[in-house]
Amino acid sequence: MKKKIILILIAFIFFSANLSVRAGGGTGVGLSFGVPTALNFKPWLTPKMAMNVNFGINPINIWTYMNLDVLYHFNTFYRAPLYTGAGIKFEINGNSKRNDNINSGLRFIGGDEIFFGSSFSIYLEGAYIFQFWPFTLNPKWNAVLGIRYYLSKS
């Protein structure tokens, strides 16, 4: 299983080398699949900085999931921008019979986005999460594959 994931990541990176980049402008709206499965918004703040906002669910425990991240994009030896950043996440359980109705944590993110023309992109993102409410010493991983449509250009 690990070999398949590594091969998919390598193929994703090398495939992205041949595509044009449209980073640094507009507001992206899309869907992410994984944890979280959510509606995604990505407004650009500067040509290299953007926000990443997700509203959806965690399909593992069916809790409402929200996160807000600040991302920094940089170019490497190929033409698709890699990005990294940090943010916060909240999960809320609507079941009032439970004591642990809220989870929150600090996210550290890394990802890559492939642009198709000037309006569409797909992205792969992983997040390392330190849970601070309720506190735990066991960090978690989240990963998503998503699509975006950019509404406007800067």
C-alpha positions as CSV (number, residue, x, y, z in Angstrom):
1,M,0.0,0.0,0.0
2,K,2.8,2.4,0.9
3,K,4.5,1.7,-2.5
4,K,1.3,2.6,-4.4
5,I,0.9,5.9,-2.5
6,I,4.6,6.8,-3.2
7,L,4.2,6.0,-6.9
8,I,1.0,8.1,-7.1
9,L,2.8,11.0,-5.4
10,I,5.8,10.7,-7.8
11,A,3.5,10.5,-10.8
12,F,1.6,13.5,-9.6
13,I,4.8,15.6,-9.2
14,F,6.2,14.7,-12.6
15,F,2.9,15.1,-14.4
16,S,2.6,18.6,-12.9
17,A,5.9,19.6,-14.5
18,N,4.3,19.8,-18.0
19,L,1.3,22.0,-17.1
20,S,0.9,25.7,-17.0
21,V,0.7,27.5,-13.6
22,R,-2.0,30.0,-12.7
23,A,-0.9,30.6,-9.1
24,G,-1.3,33.9,-7.3
25,G,-4.7,35.2,-8.4
26,G,-8.4,34.9,-7.9
27,T,-10.5,32.9,-5.5
28,G,-10.8,29.2,-5.9
29,V,-13.9,27.3,-4.9
30,G,-14.0,23.5,-5.0
31,L,-14.4,20.2,-3.3
32,S,-12.0,18.1,-1.3
33,F,-12.3,14.4,-0.7
34,G,-10.6,12.7,2.2
35,V,-10.4,14.2,5.7
36,P,-12.1,16.5,5.5
37,T,-14.7,15.9,2.7
38,A,-15.6,19.5,2.3
39,L,-16.4,22.6,0.3
40,N,-13.1,24.4,-0.2
41,F,-12.3,28.1,-0.6
42,K,-8.9,29.4,-1.6
43,P,-8.6,33.2,-1.8
44,W,-5.1,34.5,-2.8
45,L,-3.7,37.2,-0.5
46,T,-0.5,37.9,-2.5
47,P,1.2,36.1,-5.5
48,K,2.7,33.6,-3.1
49,M,0.3,33.6,-0.1
50,A,-3.2,32.2,0.1
51,M,-5.8,31.1,2.6
52,N,-7.3,27.7,2.6
53,V,-10.7,27.2,4.2
54,N,-12.7,24.0,4.4
55,F,-16.3,23.4,5.6
56,G,-17.5,19.8,5.6
57,I,-17.4,16.6,7.5
58,N,-14.9,14.1,8.8
59,P,-16.1,10.9,7.1
60,I,-14.4,8.8,9.7
61,N,-16.5,10.0,12.7
62,I,-19.2,12.0,10.8
63,W,-18.4,15.2,12.7
64,T,-18.6,18.7,11.2
65,Y,-15.1,19.8,10.2
66,M,-13.8,23.3,9.7
67,N,-10.3,24.5,9.1
68,L,-8.5,27.8,8.3
69,D,-4.9,27.7,7.0
70,V,-2.4,30.2,5.6
71,L,-0.4,28.8,2.8
72,Y,3.0,29.9,1.3
73,H,3.6,28.8,-2.3
74,F,7.0,28.3,-3.9
75,N,8.4,27.0,-7.2
76,T,10.8,24.2,-7.3
77,F,12.6,22.6,-10.3
78,Y,9.3,22.1,-12.1
79,R,6.5,24.5,-12.9
80,A,3.7,23.5,-10.5
81,P,3.8,25.3,-7.2
82,L,4.3,23.3,-4.0
83,Y,3.0,24.9,-0.9
84,T,3.3,24.6,2.9
85,G,1.6,26.4,5.7
86,A,-0.1,26.2,9.1
87,G,-3.6,26.7,10.5
88,I,-6.2,25.5,12.9
89,K,-9.0,23.0,12.7
90,F,-12.2,22.4,14.6
91,E,-14.5,19.4,14.7
92,I,-18.0,19.6,16.3
93,N,-20.1,16.6,17.2
94,G,-23.9,17.3,17.0
95,N,-24.6,14.4,19.4
96,S,-25.3,16.2,22.7
97,K,-25.2,12.9,24.7
98,R,-21.4,12.8,24.4
99,N,-18.9,14.6,26.6
100,D,-16.3,15.2,23.9
101,N,-18.3,17.4,21.5
102,I,-15.4,19.5,20.3
103,N,-12.0,18.7,18.9
104,S,-9.5,21.4,17.9
105,G,-5.9,21.4,16.8
106,L,-3.0,23.0,15.0
107,R,-2.4,21.9,11.4
108,F,0.9,21.9,9.4
109,I,0.2,21.5,5.7
110,G,2.1,20.5,2.6
111,G,0.7,20.0,-0.9
112,D,0.9,20.5,-4.6
113,E,-1.6,22.0,-7.1
114,I,-1.8,21.3,-10.8
115,F,-3.4,24.0,-12.9
116,F,-5.4,23.2,-16.1
117,G,-5.6,26.4,-18.1
118,S,-6.6,29.5,-16.2
119,S,-9.6,28.3,-14.2
120,F,-9.3,24.7,-13.0
121,S,-6.9,22.9,-10.7
122,I,-6.5,19.6,-8.8
123,Y,-4.6,19.4,-5.6
124,L,-3.2,16.9,-3.2
125,E,-2.6,17.9,0.4
126,G,-1.5,16.4,3.6
127,A,-1.8,17.8,7.1
128,Y,-0.1,16.8,10.3
129,I,-2.3,17.8,13.3
130,F,-1.4,18.4,16.9
131,Q,-4.6,18.0,18.9
132,F,-4.9,20.6,21.7
133,W,-8.6,20.1,22.7
134,P,-8.9,17.5,24.1
135,F,-5.2,17.4,24.5
136,T,-3.4,14.3,23.3
137,L,0.2,13.4,22.6
138,N,-0.7,11.4,19.5
139,P,-0.6,13.6,16.4
140,K,-2.9,12.8,13.5
141,W,-2.6,12.9,9.8
142,N,-5.2,14.1,7.3
143,A,-5.0,13.9,3.5
144,V,-7.2,15.2,0.7
145,L,-7.5,15.1,-3.0
146,G,-9.5,18.0,-4.4
147,I,-10.6,20.1,-7.4
148,R,-11.0,23.9,-7.7
149,Y,-12.5,26.4,-10.1
150,Y,-11.1,29.9,-9.9
151,L,-13.8,32.6,-10.0
152,S,-11.7,35.6,-10.8
153,K,-8.2,36.7,-11.6
154,S,-6.1,39.3,-9.7
